[in-house]
């Protein structure tokens, strides 16, 4: 891994997204890149670096104050 893609914004978000994608790959999702690696985490990080994984950042949910 060279550099966190600018559109992701933070290392933390990069790891969270890569982990979710790795779970998908472990559950037999088809990789979006050609690679000799069989490790889901490495494949997921490479897909993110190549901008092949879409994601959406949702706004935080305010807790409801029930008194």
C-alpha positions, 0 to 999 in steps of 0.5 A: 500500500503506497498511499490512502486514496484522497477520496477516502480521507483517513486511514481509519476509514480505509481500513473499515472499508477494506475490512468490509470488502474483505468479508464480501470476498471471503463470502465468495464475492468475485474480485474486481481485479486480476491478482495472484494473491488469494488473501481477501484483505490484500485484494480488498486494499488493492481494489480500494487503491484502484478506486474499484469499490464504491462506498457512501459516508452517512451523516451521524445519527443523533440519539433521540432524547426521550425524557 
